[in-house]
Amino acid sequence: MSTEMWTSFGSLLASLMFILAMINQHFSGNLLGYFLQRLIHKFLSYLNPYIEITFHEYSRDSFDRSSAYVSIERYLAVKSSATATRLKANSVRDSERLVLSMDDYEEIVDEYQGIKVWWTSGMTADKGRSISFYPRENEKRHFVLSFRKKHREVIVESYLKHVMDEGKAIAVRNRTRKLFTNNKEEGYAGSVWTHVAFVHPATFETLALEPGLKEEIVNDLLTFSQAKDFYGNVGRAWKRGYLLHGPPGTGKSTMVAAMANLLEYDVYDLELTSVENNTELRKLLINTTGKSIIVIEDIDCSLDLTGQRNEEKKEAESSNARDRFKKAEGKDKKTSKVTLSGLLNFIDGLWSACGSERIFVFTTNYIEKLDPALIRTGRMDKHILMSYCSFEVFKVLANKYLNIRFHELFVRIQELLGEVAVTPAQVVEYLIPKSPEDDGERCLYGLVCALENAKVALREHLAAQEAPQEHGGGLNFCLGPV
């Protein structure tokens, strides 16, 4: 378009705006003026090659901020912090950092699939309120998105969804992650969970695991966290179950913390013995959020759920006698009535699909005590054995605690670990310096001596048996005081 044409076009727009102003002044409230205004607005809209969409901070009858506005604000915060010249900083609840956003009347340019769009922040005063208890209560903020008409379908169908999803993802990344535990009685505002900030240093980089097993678990967790579409396509609830089993001191609880830190999930530590019945258990499940790990530690000790089903009838008969005895003694106390069926429905029934992106983790020292129905695939999808300390795990620990990758004592330690069953927690106690004089070599020598003593104790134990059997990892001899 030539300069003369642009000049003419500008003059036409100026004339139309002047006419519109005159109509507003002289024909306000007149039917003719109303139709003239509509005609001119329609003509101006036809000439305007852009579309504008306004997102208000508050809807007309709501005191809560619009979720769309909040998501846009978070999305634009990343863009505006790099390009905008005027910013404002706000502290947000449950966020670890300040949120920077565009100040009023700022504009930034965004690009999506090669399409340029313009975001403008605005503010209007609410003249309907004459009295305000807060200085800025009458200010109504909004964002305006501008784009060319020819890109309407892409922007409305795809770009806005992208902005909403990114805004929610940013909120999750910036939030203060929490460790929840269930209340015996409902707390503030009827909450069934209480929480503290979740701060735990464990990561898969610091976790003492066989390298192959560690890589397998990390890949499994990351694949799950990115599989929303897959679970939807196959018609399954977006959840996964992990059973961590093995001797005490092998790092099961630390594994849970590392999983949460890897995925940036909240953790719900469910104390099953304090849950009164199946109904309360479902209520707890409903009040969990997505991107979370629901943990039941020592599931074999939590409730009487480990017996076989053919023993239930015998248990029911004996329970009647116990109830009569308790009532006679005046000691009838309220106990948990959560059943195996209720727990199965909790992790794999209809109610388990009321949320998404959740991981269920059970830990146990005695997997053989658990009912097979509780740990089958579909409920506990992945079984992870947290075993005794192997030489590969020891090398990880020695590097982490002593910064030693190789030492001549490693050969003897490898031999001893093949003969004596000790947990990583026991080994770690000998790798932690106890005085300024304790260097790496002294710590390793102390570990060798302890393993030698454990080997002698094992030999004496086997010799004392009438029918001695070769050690198969089931015996765990304490290394003794450090």
Sequence and secondary structure as in RCSB ss.txt:
>XXXX:A:sequence
MSTEMWTSFGSLLASLMFILAMINQHFSGNLLGYFLQRLIHKFLSYLNPYIEITFHEYSRDSFDRSSAYVSIERY
LAVKSSATATRLKANSVRDSERLVLSMDDYEEIVDEYQGIKVWWTSGMTADKGRSISFYPRENEKRHFVLSFRKK
HREVIVESYLKHVMDEGKAIAVRNRTRKLFTNNKEEGYAGSVWTHVAFVHPATFETLALEPGLKEEIVNDLLTFS
QAKDFYGNVGRAWKRGYLLHGPPGTGKSTMVAAMANLLEYDVYDLELTSVENNTELRKLLINTTGKSIIVIEDID
CSLDLTGQRNEEKKEAESSNARDRFKKAEGKDKKTSKVTLSGLLNFIDGLWSACGSERIFVFTTNYIEKLDPALI
RTGRMDKHILMSYCSFEVFKVLANKYLNIRFHELFVRIQELLGEVAVTPAQVVEYLIPKSPEDDGERCLYGLVCA
LENAKVALREHLAAQEAPQEHGGGLNFCLGPV
>XXXX:A:secstr
  HHHHHHHHHHHHHHHHHHHHHHHHSTT HHHHHHHHHHHHHHHHH  EEEEEEESB TT SSB HHHHHHHHH
HHHHHHHH SSEEEEE TTBSSEEEEE TT EEEEEETTEEEEEEEEEEE TT S  SSTTTTEEEEEEEEEEGG
GHHHIIIIIHHHHHHHHHHHHHHHB  EEEEE SS  GGG SEEEEE      TTTS   HHHHHHHHHHHHHHH
T HHHHHHHT  SEEEEEEESSTTSSHHHHHHHHHHHHT EEEE  GGG  SHHHHHHHHHT  SSEEEEETTHH
HHSS  S GGGHHHHHHHHHHHHHHHHHHT         HHHHHHHHHSGGGGGS SEEEEEEES GGGS HHHH
STTTS EEEE  S  HHHHHHHHHHHH  S  TTHHHHHHHHTTS   HHHHHHHHS  STT  HHHHHHHHHHH
HHHHHHHHHHHHHTSSS     S         
